[in-house]
């Protein structure tokens, strides 16, 4: 069940890099992170190796950053209650990133292990200084949420469309294989659908690829990707009571951008 991912990207004449990711679903039973990764950044002109960057930290930060960027266009401006499904490495980053773009005052964590969710809630409360709780009842949490962010390795839907209230924004960052899924067909039917990249999400993420295969979602039903949102080619959320869905599977350019920022920040601090 393990997966190795190789994600190269480059900016001609500037930087090139590759992330190597090992995804091990069984590691939760071993008390280890499900994802292990490293990023190698190079000079694209000379090929010189410049930096080795912790790939897990890079992935968690860039994943959360992409979700928050999408939320700037898709979540209601007054969204204040964030529900995070999943207790993995990215969970804390999702809270911090969404806090940067929306007035989040209340966070609810759900996980298959309530103990892990409670520990994460305590850490988030101390780190961000807002009201944070853990729950074993995902349905009730989702029914009260303004933003639902799912970051799991689930193969079966966790978020059901019947739970969503008007105006909810659904952010799906886990389930990176066609066989994996975090939302059901009703979520897709009820929501305006957006993706990080069409090429990636229509082939890799089950939340999009499965509805496309079954006819629940037509290719034209994908309103826009992150590129189009950021360039103003689509305005994003149309009205306050619209349900929106953003699915991300990750893109190598996100990793490169994060690695470049980390390297440039570190070298500028060293120079100072």
DACOR-V858176 format. One record per residue. N is the residue number from 1. RES is the residue in one letter. PSI is psi in radians with two decimals (999 if undefined). NEAR is the number of other ideal C-beta (glycine too) atoms within 12 Angstrom. Layout:
((N | RES | PSI | NEAR) (N | RES | PSI | NEAR))
This chain:
((1 | X | -0.06 | 14) (2 | X | 2.72 | 16) (3 | X | 2.41 | 22) (4 | X | 2.23 | 14) (5 | X | 2.36 | 28) (6 | X | 2.12 | 19) (7 | X | 1.61 | 33) (8 | X | 2.65 | 22) (9 | X | 2.80 | 29) (10 | X | 2.71 | 24) (11 | X | 1.95 | 19) (12 | X | 2.27 | 10) (13 | X | 0.06 | 10) (14 | X | -1.46 | 21) (15 | X | 2.68 | 35) (16 | X | 2.63 | 31) (17 | X | 2.86 | 39) (18 | X | 2.39 | 28) (19 | X | 2.32 | 39) (20 | X | 2.11 | 27) (21 | X | 2.27 | 30) (22 | X | 2.10 | 24) (23 | X | 2.03 | 31) (24 | X | 1.62 | 20) (25 | X | -0.52 | 26) (26 | X | -0.09 | 16) (27 | X | -0.36 | 20) (28 | X | -0.59 | 22) (29 | X | -0.30 | 11) (30 | X | -0.01 | 11) (31 | X | 0.43 | 10) (32 | X | 2.73 | 17) (33 | X | 2.54 | 27) (34 | X | -0.43 | 33) (35 | X | 2.26 | 35) (36 | X | 2.29 | 24) (37 | X | 2.67 | 34) (38 | X | 2.64 | 26) (39 | X | 2.27 | 41) (40 | X | 2.03 | 30) (41 | X | 2.33 | 38) (42 | X | 2.82 | 27) (43 | X | 2.09 | 21) (44 | X | -0.27 | 22) (45 | X | -0.71 | 14) (46 | X | -0.29 | 12) (47 | X | 0.00 | 14) (48 | X | 2.33 | 13) (49 | X | 2.16 | 18) (50 | X | -0.67 | 25) (51 | X | 2.58 | 29) (52 | X | 2.13 | 22) (53 | X | 2.41 | 34) (54 | X | 1.97 | 26) (55 | X | -0.54 | 36) (56 | X | -0.76 | 29) (57 | X | -0.75 | 27) (58 | X | -0.80 | 41) (59 | X | -0.78 | 43) (60 | X | -0.74 | 35) (61 | X | -0.76 | 31) (62 | X | -0.55 | 41) (63 | X | -0.84 | 46) (64 | X | -0.66 | 39) (65 | X | -0.71 | 33) (66 | X | -0.69 | 47) (67 | X | -0.75 | 49) (68 | X | -0.66 | 36) (69 | X | -0.77 | 31) (70 | X | -0.70 | 47) (71 | X | -0.47 | 42) (72 | X | -0.52 | 31) (73 | X | -0.37 | 36) (74 | X | -0.46 | 49) (75 | X | 2.61 | 40) (76 | X | 2.54 | 31) (77 | X | -0.43 | 19) (78 | X | 0.27 | 16) (79 | X | 2.19 | 35) (80 | X | -0.29 | 24) (81 | X | 2.02 | 34) (82 | X | 2.24 | 49) (83 | X | 2.22 | 48) (84 | X | 2.07 | 51) (85 | X | 2.01 | 47) (86 | X | 2.53 | 41) (87 | X | 0.41 | 34) (88 | X | -2.95 | 38) (89 | X | -0.58 | 33) (90 | X | -0.26 | 42) (91 | X | -0.87 | 42) (92 | X | -0.68 | 35) (93 | X | -0.63 | 36) (94 | X | -0.69 | 48) (95 | X | -0.88 | 43) (96 | X | -0.71 | 30) (97 | X | -0.77 | 35) (98 | X | -0.55 | 46) (99 | X | -0.48 | 31) (100 | X | -0.28 | 21) (101 | X | -0.24 | 29) (102 | X | 2.69 | 35) (103 | X | 1.13 | 20) (104 | X | 2.19 | 36) (105 | X | -0.21 | 20) (106 | X | 2.22 | 30) (107 | X | 2.37 | 44) (108 | X | 2.21 | 41) (109 | X | 2.39 | 43) (110 | X | 2.46 | 39) (111 | X | 2.87 | 32) (112 | X | -0.46 | 22) (113 | X | 1.99 | 20) (114 | X | -0.61 | 19) (115 | X | -0.76 | 15) (116 | X | -0.70 | 24) (117 | X | -0.69 | 32) (118 | X | -0.71 | 22) (119 | X | -0.71 | 20) (120 | X | -0.67 | 37) (121 | X | -0.74 | 33) (122 | X | -0.72 | 19) (123 | X | -0.75 | 22) (124 | X | -0.68 | 33) (125 | X | -0.73 | 22) (126 | X | -0.64 | 14) (127 | X | -0.72 | 18) (128 | X | -0.23 | 26) (129 | X | 0.56 | 14) (130 | X | 3.02 | 24) (131 | X | 2.13 | 19) (132 | X | 2.42 | 32) (133 | X | 2.88 | 27) (134 | X | 2.65 | 32) (135 | X | 2.70 | 28) (136 | X | -0.06 | 20) (137 | X | 1.57 | 18) (138 | X | -0.68 | 32) (139 | X | -0.89 | 22) (140 | X | -0.61 | 16) (141 | X | -0.79 | 36) (142 | X | -0.67 | 38) (143 | X | -0.37 | 23) (144 | X | 0.03 | 25) (145 | X | 2.61 | 39) (146 | X | -0.65 | 38) (147 | X | 2.29 | 51) (148 | X | 2.07 | 51) (149 | X | 2.06 | 57) (150 | X | 2.20 | 49) (151 | X | 1.36 | 44) (152 | X | 3.03 | 37) (153 | X | 0.58 | 37) (154 | X | 2.47 | 33) (155 | X | -0.25 | 20) (156 | X | 2.58 | 19) (157 | X | 2.34 | 31) (158 | X | -0.62 | 36) (159 | X | 2.12 | 47) (160 | X | 2.46 | 27) (161 | X | -0.58 | 28) (162 | X | -0.31 | 19) (163 | X | -0.34 | 28) (164 | X | 2.29 | 34) (165 | X | 2.71 | 27) (166 | X | 2.37 | 17) (167 | X | -0.07 | 30) (168 | X | 2.47 | 42) (169 | X | 2.21 | 49) (170 | X | 2.17 | 49) (171 | X | 1.96 | 52) (172 | X | 1.95 | 50) (173 | X | -0.11 | 50) (174 | X | -2.64 | 43) (175 | X | 1.20 | 38) (176 | X | -0.04 | 41) (177 | X | 2.74 | 28) (178 | X | -0.45 | 22) (179 | X | -0.13 | 20) (180 | X | 2.66 | 33) (181 | X | 2.44 | 36) (182 | X | -0.27 | 42) (183 | X | 2.72 | 47) (184 | X | 3.12 | 32) (185 | X | -0.55 | 27) (186 | X | -0.59 | 21) (187 | X | -0.82 | 39) (188 | X | -0.71 | 42) (189 | X | -0.65 | 23) (190 | X | -0.34 | 30) (191 | X | 2.68 | 40) (192 | X | 2.13 | 34) (193 | X | 2.29 | 42) (194 | X | 2.71 | 47) (195 | X | 2.86 | 46) (196 | X | -0.85 | 42) (197 | X | 2.41 | 30) (198 | X | -0.77 | 29) (199 | X | -0.74 | 19) (200 | X | -0.87 | 31) (201 | X | -0.56 | 39) (202 | X | -0.29 | 29) (203 | X | -0.56 | 20) (204 | X | -0.85 | 32) (205 | X | 2.16 | 41) (206 | X | -0.45 | 35) (207 | X | -0.41 | 52) (208 | X | -0.78 | 46) (209 | X | -0.67 | 31) (210 | X | -0.84 | 32) (211 | X | -0.58 | 35) (212 | X | -0.76 | 28) (213 | X | -0.62 | 20) (214 | X | -0.19 | 16) (215 | X | 0.00 | 13) (216 | X | -0.60 | 24) (217 | X | 2.27 | 33) (218 | X | 2.65 | 17) (219 | X | -0.64 | 19) (220 | X | -0.22 | 11) (221 | X | -0.22 | 23) (222 | X | 1.92 | 34) (223 | X | -0.74 | 31) (224 | X | 2.85 | 32) (225 | X | 3.10 | 32) (226 | X | -0.61 | 38) (227 | X | -0.81 | 24) (228 | X | -0.63 | 21) (229 | X | -0.82 | 29) (230 | X | -0.50 | 20) (231 | X | 0.02 | 13) (232 | X | 0.29 | 12) (233 | X | -0.26 | 15) (234 | X | 2.36 | 24) (235 | X | -0.20 | 20) (236 | X | -2.30 | 32) (237 | X | 2.30 | 33) (238 | X | -0.63 | 19) (239 | X | 2.86 | 14) (240 | X | -0.57 | 19) (241 | X | 0.13 | 16) (242 | X | 2.44 | 27) (243 | X | 2.25 | 38) (244 | X | 2.64 | 43) (245 | X | 2.28 | 50) (246 | X | 2.12 | 50) (247 | X | 2.27 | 51) (248 | X | 2.48 | 45) (249 | X | -0.02 | 38) (250 | X | 2.63 | 43) (251 | X | 2.48 | 32) (252 | X | -0.52 | 31) (253 | X | -0.54 | 26) (254 | X | -0.74 | 36) (255 | X | -0.77 | 43) (256 | X | -0.76 | 33) (257 | X | -0.76 | 28) (258 | X | -0.71 | 37) (259 | X | -0.72 | 42) (260 | X | -0.77 | 31) (261 | X | -0.77 | 24) (262 | X | -0.79 | 28) (263 | X | -0.81 | 28) (264 | X | -0.65 | 20) (265 | X | -0.76 | 16) (266 | X | -0.73 | 18) (267 | X | -0.57 | 15) (268 | X | -0.62 | 11) (269 | X | -0.66 | 10) (270 | X | -0.71 | 10) (271 | X | -0.61 | 8) (272 | X | 999 | 7))
